[in-house]
Amino acid sequence: MKHMFTKKKIVTKNNNVKTKKNVYDLSSNDNITLGGLFSKILLLNGTDTFFGVPSDLNMPILDAMLEAKLDKKVKFIGCRNELNASYMAEGFARTKPFTYCVIGSMVGSLSAANGFANSICEKNPILMIAGGNNSNDILDGKLSHHTLFKGINDQITSFEVFNTLGGKDNTFIINSLKPSGIFNTVTNISNSLVNFNSAYVHIPVNFQKITGQLDFSNCISSQFNHTITDFEQFKFYNIVNDWIKNNYNDDKTELSKLKPVFLFGSAYNHYSKFITLADDNFYNLMNSINAKLFYTMDAKGILDETQENVIGYYWGGITEEYKFKYFEESGAIVYVGVDFSDYNTSGYTSVIPPHFKINCKNIFINNKQNLRLNNIHLSNISKTISYSIEDVLNSNTDIFVETGSSWFYGAHIKLPKGCRYNVSMKYGSIGWCFPASIGNAFANPLRKTICLTGDGAFQCVLQELVTAQTYNVNLTLILINNNVYQIENVLDNEKYNDLPIIDYEAMAKSMKCKSVTTCTVDNFKSTLQKNNLLPGFNIIVLKISDKVIDNLLENWAKLVDKYTLHYP
């Protein structure tokens, strides 16, 4: 295969990766199917796994992807539904450059929209490949199945939805038989993914079997070959060191007298799969200026919590009182990569104005909401749950924590160095955690993945027990079973709590899951320590009373609910 070109990447100050355009010679390309092209691009970027749900609208492209005559075969993980497939793809992309989610348009793609939206928020790019109805039906004036039956243009309705979600620069249609047209589309897709933007491509079923001089995979993949050099500027040492030089003339002694406080947010999270953002040089620099370090809850795991100067999380009005004293005594409060929301500020309460901001958004200061709830304490049950999980974590563990009440058990966990922590606090889609953790287990089979979720969220996605067990992924599922939507329970006094009482152990075993254990708080620690050592997929059902409510959750819910219902 002749290597026709290599595009030079330029990382810009707004964190985009641009490429210089050249003139390309496509005439010497080898013959390959369109599906083979997508498979080869995936393989050339260091991964072989993608997700989706088979459909009559995508089987030709799936067949071509799986049957392509390449040095290595790609692996398709068929999921129980399209929503879960998109969640798995996003979880996979948290440690890989990107992956695909292959579904049918409309009934498939609209189901997958939540996972696509979550990947946009978290900047973990996935390519949604949506098989569409036969485009000849539009020309013939015929209605097609899986559409709204309003008219012949219904076929592109889902395209328009994703155009709204992802933006017109990240939404594409392949409806050309010419290699040059396909090349331009795939190049634009690659530009989206290389800039950490998820993309959507609609391919009518009658275009999916295209074969021709389409093997420009090496050319396209050259854009995805991120190197440490590309992202060196985003290392926290370089960011903070430049800030010291520009604002204090590199006078670290003078700066240290101000007792600087740094709050790190999630804006740089997506770079962590390519580089170590907070390395030893960074911590040495922070020690030299006597700095204290905090993180927002959507950025937990971005700092090494074993470091003495890492104090912990900042979470608006439910932040512990002793932490506020560091901010109040500081003459140099610096926010780095902070994106505030009502969730990670507890309803925009006690948001402390910074002296300096570096790559921040939405730093909204409302002096009227300087509310603090100081009755923050841990119940014995909360301590047991959080600390038992903490005891089994190590540098070879990835933990995924579900939206809602599980956040607050996760907040109390002190992470060991190298342990990767994952939440979805921006989009906050309930049910994300279990499929996303399965996706991560496929991406990192040699690491232990732990999923911490509640039964309310789990009931949204429990079908994927079949997927986890079929592939026996290296995953421990901790299912907190209290028979309530606990976070709604706190918000509205049990008015909408109608979860059925389910025997999760019996249900999981009926779905052929082999390692399932039910326990109580009293024997949770010993059960977890034993089961987490087992290879493959393990389930621990932790039964607790619906009256057990973490104090941190209760206070957070009050503040966020008050903010959500505020009037102009």
N, C-alpha and C positions, 0 to 999 in steps of 0.2 A: 504494500500500500504506500503510495507516494504521499509524503507529508506536504500538502499544498501550501499551507501557511501557518504561521503562529501569530496570534494577536497579542500585542503587548498590553498588559493590564496597568491601569493607573488608579490608585486608591485616592479619592478626592477627600477634601476636608469634611464634606457632608456624608462621609462613610460609604459612598458609592464606588463601584469598580467600573471604570470606563474602559473601552477598548478602542484602539486605533483602527480605522477601517482601511482595508486593502482591497485590491482587485483580485478576485479568486478565479481560478481555472477549474471548472467542474467537469471538464470533458474527460479527465483521466480517472474519475471515480470508479470504483468497483461496483458491480451490481449487488444490490441488497434490497430486501423488503423494507417498507416503512417501519414495521414492527421490529425488524432486525436492527435498524438504525437506532431506535430508542433503546433497545437492549444493549447494544454496543457502547452507546454513550454512558449508560449506567455502569457497565463493567469498567470502562476506562477511568471512571471516577471512584474506583475502589469499593464498589458495593455490587451485590448481585441480587438484592431482595427488593420486591415491590409488593403492593397490596391492592386489594380491590374485590369486586364481586362480579362474576361472569354474567353476561346479559346477551340477549340476541343482538343487541346493538354494538357490542364490543368484542364478540368472539373472534372475528377475523383478525383484529389487531393483536388480541391475546395470543392466538395461535401463531401468528408471525413472530411475536416476541419470544415465545417459548420454543419454537422450532427453528429459530435462526441458527445457521451453521457457523458458530463462533468457537473460539478456543475454550470458552467456559459457558455453561448454561446459566441463565438467570432463574431465580426462584420466585414463583408467584404464590403469595399467601392469600388464599381465598377466605374472606371473612363472612360473618353471618349477615351483616347488612352494611350498607354504604357509609352510614354515619360512623360505625366502629372502624371501618377501613380507613377513613380519613383521620380518625384519632390515632390509629396505629402508625400511619404514615408520618404524622407530626411527631409522635414519640420517637420514631426511628430517626427522623431528621434532626433531632436534638444533638446527636453526636456524629452525624454523617452529613456530607455536603447537601444532599437532597435525596428524594426518592419519588416514586410515582404512586398515584392512586388511580386505578383504572376502573371506570364505572360506565354505566349507560346514562345517556342524558335524561333530563327531567326526573323520572321516578327515582333514578339513581343519584344524579348529581345534586338535586335539591336536598335529598337526604344527607348527602355528604357536605353540605354547605357549612354546617357548624364547625366541623373539623378544619375545613379550609379557612374559615374566619379565624379560628384559634391560631393556625399556623401563621397567618398574617400578623396577628398581634405579637406573637412570640418570635417572629422572624426566623422560623425554622422552615425553610422553603420546601414545598412539595409541588409536583406537577400533576394536576388533575387532568387525566386523559379521558375525555368523555366521548363514547361512541354515539353517533347520532343516527337518526332515521335516514333512509335513502334520499339523497338530495333530488333525485329525479321526480319524486312525488311532488315537490314544489313546482317543478316545471310542468308536470301533468295536472296540477290542480287537485291532487288527492290528499285526503286527510290521513294522518299516520297515528298508530297507537303510541301510548306514552306521551300524549300531548294534551292540550286543553280543549281540543276540538272546537276552537273558535275560528280557525282559518288555517290556510296552508303555511303561514309564516310562524305557526306555533313551534315549529322545530327548533327555532333559535331562541325560544323564551328563556331556557336555562342559560344560554350564552349571555343574554342580556343581564340576568341576575348576577352572574359571576363577573361581568363587566363592571357592575356596580360595586361588588365586593372588592375585587382585586384591582380595578382601574383598567382603563382601556389599553395601557401600555403592557399589561400582563395577561391579556385575554386574546385568544387567537382561534382562527379557523383554518384547517387545511382542506382546501377544496380545489387544488390545482394538481394536475398530473405532471407538470413540468418540474424537473429537478431544481431549477433556479428558484421557483416559487416556494418549494418545500424547504430549500436551503435558507431562504430569507426568513421563513416562519420559525424554523428550528433555531436559527441564530438569535432571533428576537426572544424566543423562549429562554435560551441560555443567558441572555443579558438580564432577564428578570431574575432567574435563579441565582446568578452570580452576585446579584445585589441583594440577596436574602429576601426576595419577593416571591411569594407563591404565584404560580401561573395556571391558567386553564386553557386547554386546547380542545376544540370541538372537531371531531373527525367523522363525517358521514360514513355510514357503513360501506357504501360503494366506493369509497376512497381508501379503505383500510388495507386492501390487498395490493396496493401499488408496489411494483418492483421496477427498479431502474438504477441509473448511476447516482445512487443516493448515499454512498458510503463516504460522507464527509465527517464521520464521527471524530476522527483525530483532530480535525480543525475546530469543531465545536467544543470538544472536551478540553481543548487548551485553555478555554476561558475559566474552567472550573478548578484548575490546578492551583488552588490557594497555597501560598507558602507563608512561613513565619515572617519572612521579610515584608510581605504585603501588609501585615497587620501589626507590625512592630510598634507603630505610632499609637496603637490603642492599648498597649500595656500600661497599667496604672503607674508604674515607675516613670515612664516617659511623660505621661499626662501631668502628674503632680510635679515632677522635676521641672518641666517647662513652666508650670504655673509659678513655682517658687522663684525661678529666674526672672520671669516677667513682672512679678509683683513685689518681690523682696530682694531683688538684685542678688539672689543666691545667698542671702544672709540667713542661714539656718538658725544661728544663735538668737538673732532678734525674733525670728518667727516662733521659736520654741517658747519664748516668754509669753506669747499670746495664748498658749495652751490650745493649739488648733484642734478642731473637730472636723472629721470628714464623714459625710454620709454618702454611701455609694448606692446607686440605683440599678435598674435592670437594663439600661440602654445598651450596655456592652455584653449582655449575657450571650448573645449569639456568636460572639467571637471566641468564646471559651472552648469551643470544640477544635479550634485551630491553634490557639496559643494559651499559655498560662498568664492570665491577666494580672494576678497578684503574685509575683515571684519573690524570691529572697531579697533581691535588690530593692524591691518596693518596701518590704517590711523593715529592712535596714534603714531606708530613707525615713520612714515614718517614726522609727525609734529615735533617729537623730534630731527630729524636731519635736519630740515628745507629743506626738499626735495620738488622739483617740479615734477609733474607727467604728462606724456603725453601718448597717445596711437596711434598706427597706425590705419588707417581707417578700416582695416579688423578686428580690435579688439574693435571698438566703442561699448560701453555698458559694457565692462569688468571692468571699473572703475566707481565709483559713481561720476557723474559730478556735483553734488551739493556740493562736498567737495571743500574747498577754495584752496587747493594745487593741484587740478586737473586742469591744464591749458587748455587742449583740445587736438585736434588731431595734429599729425605731418604727413605731406603729401609731403615730398620732396620740390621741387621748388615752390609749391603753398602754402607753409606754410606762415602764416602772419609774417611780419618782427619782430614784438615784441616778438614772440615766440623764434626766433633764438637767441635773446639776452640771454635767460636763458642758452642755450647750450654753447654759447661763453664765458659766465662768470663762467661756472662750471669747477671745477677741478676733478669731479667724474661723468662722464656720463656713465650710466649703461643701457644696453639693456637687457630686460627680455622677453624671448619667442618670439623674433622678427624673422619673416620670410619675408625678403624683396622680392619684385617683382617690375616689371616696373609699375604696377598699383598703389601699395601703396607707391611708392616713386616718382610718376610723372616722369617716365622714368629714374630712378636712378639719379635724379638731387638733388643737395644739401644734399647728404647723409653724415651726420656728423660722423666721426670716434668715436666709444665709447672707454672709458678707460677699461670697463669691459663688458663681454658678459656672459649671463646665458641662456643656452639652446636656442641658436640662430642658424639660418641657413641663408646662402646666404647674409651675411653682406658684400655686394660688395661696395667698396669705389672707386669712380672714380673722382679724383680731377679735371679732365678736364670738368666734368659736374656740376661744382659748380654754377649752374644757378638758379637764383631766379627771379620770376616774382612778383614784389611788388605792382602791380596795382590791388590788390585784394580788391574788394568791393562788397557789396550786392545791387542789384537793389531793388526798392520798391516792385516789384512783387515777387521777390525771398523772400524778408523779409515776405511779407504777407503769402505766401504759407508755408514757414518753421515755422514761429511763430504761425500761426493758428493751425498747426498740433501739435506743442509743447504745446499749451494751453489745448488740450484734452487728453494729455498723463498723466498717473498716475502709481502708483506702481502695478496696475492690468492690465497693457497694454503690449502687445507684438507688435512691429512694424517690418514689413518686407519691405525692400527697394530694388527695382529692380536694376539690372545691368544697368549702363549707366547714363543718365542725372538725374535720380531720386536720385542717390548717393549724388548729390551736394545740393539738397534740404535737404536731410537727414543730411548732414554734419553740417548744420547750426542749427540743433535742439539740444537744451540742454535737456538731458534726466533727468527726475525725478528719484529719488532713487527707485529701484525695477522694473523699466521699462526695458524690454528686447528688444535689438536691433539686427536685423538679416540682413546680407548681404551675397552675394556670390561673393567675390572679387577675390578669387584665380582662380576658374574655369571660372567665368564670363559668364555663359550661359544665354543669353537673353531669357526671358520667364519663368525663374525659379520662380519668386516671387509669382505670383498669386496661382499656385498649391501648392507651399511650404507653403504659408500662410493658405490655406485651411487645409493642413495636420496639421499645428500647432493648428488651431481652433478645430480640432477633438481631439488633444492631451490635450488641455486646454480649455474646453468648458465654464468654469466659468471666464476666462480672456477674455478681448476684444482684438481681433487681428485686426491690421490695416495693409492694404497692400497699399503701395505707388508705382505706376507703371505708365509707359507711354503707349500711344496707339500703338507705334511700337512693343514693347515687348508683349503687351496684345493681339495683333492679332495672335501671335504664339500659344496662349493657351486659347483663349476665350471660347472654347467649355466647359470648366469646370464651366462656369456660371450655367450650368444645375446641376452639382454636388453640388455647394455651395447652390443653392436655394432648391434643393430636400431635403437636410438635414438641411436647414436653419441655417447654421453654424454662430457662433457669430463673425462675420467678417464685417468690414467696408472697402470696396474697394474704394480707391481714384485713379481715372483714369485721368491722365493729358492728355488732348486731344488737341494736336497742329497740328495734321495731318502730322507729319514728324518723321523720325528717327533722333531725334535731335543730338545725338552724332555723327552719320555719317554726318549729315548736317554740323557740325562744322569741321569735319575732311576733307571733300572733297567738300565743297561749293555746296551742294544740288544736286550733280551730280547723286546720286543714290536714291533720295527721290521720291518714287512713291506710297506713301501710299494713298489708296482711302479715300475719305471723307465719313465717316460713321456716321449715327445717332445712337450713342451707347445707348442712352436711349430707342429708339424704338426697337433696336435689343435686348436689355436685356429684355424688356417687352415681346417681341415675344417668348422669351425662359422662360417665366413664372416668371421672377424676379419681385417681388412685390414692393420693395422699391428702386426706382431709381430717382435721382434728378440731373438735369443739372444746373450748375451755372457758374458764371464768378469770376474773382479774387475779384471783388467788394463785392460780397455776399458769398464768400467761407467760411469765418470764421463763420458766423451765420449759414450757411447750415451745416457745419461740426459739430458744437456744438449741433445742433438739431438732426441730423441724427445719430450721433455716440452714442447717448443715447438710440436709439431704439434697442430692442433685435433682435437677428438673423442677417441675411445677408442684408447689405445695400450697395448701390452703389452711389457714387458721381462722376459725370462726370464734371471735371473742364476744361472749354474751355479757352485756352490762345492762343495768336498769335504765329505763328512759328518764329517770329522775336525776341521773348523773349528767350534770351540765358543767362543762369547764368554765371557770370564772372569767377567763380571758374572752371566751366566746360570748358569754352573757353580756359583758360590758361592751364589746365590739358591736354586737347586734343592736344594742340600745342606741349607740352613737350613729351608726350607719343608717338605721331606720329613721332616726330623727332628721338626718340630713336628707335622705331620699324623699321624705314627705314635706320638705320645707317649701314654703310659698314665697313668691317674689316679694 
